[in-house]
Amino acid sequence: MDQQNNTTGGGIMGGMMGGNNNNAAAGQQQKQQDVGDKIFSTLAAKSGHSVNPNTAEKITDGARGMFEKATG
């Protein structure tokens, strides 16, 4: 039984050693929003603007960069 679980990725070690890679692949495809991204998306939606998530990411990254440059 252990031999079968090891070859199919099942069992306790199979789950820890890569038997469940779906979450990692999904995490790479879907970027997580930080607080600045969420605030920007909320304000854009409330003001009636539709902003592409990639564009919103670039805007918030630029604003964050300016803030960090000004504050050190």
Secondary structure, DSSP 8 states (H G I E B T S, - for coil): -HHHHHHHT-HHHHIIIII--HHHHHHHHS----HHHHHHHHHHHHTT----HHHHHHHHHHHHHHHHHHH-
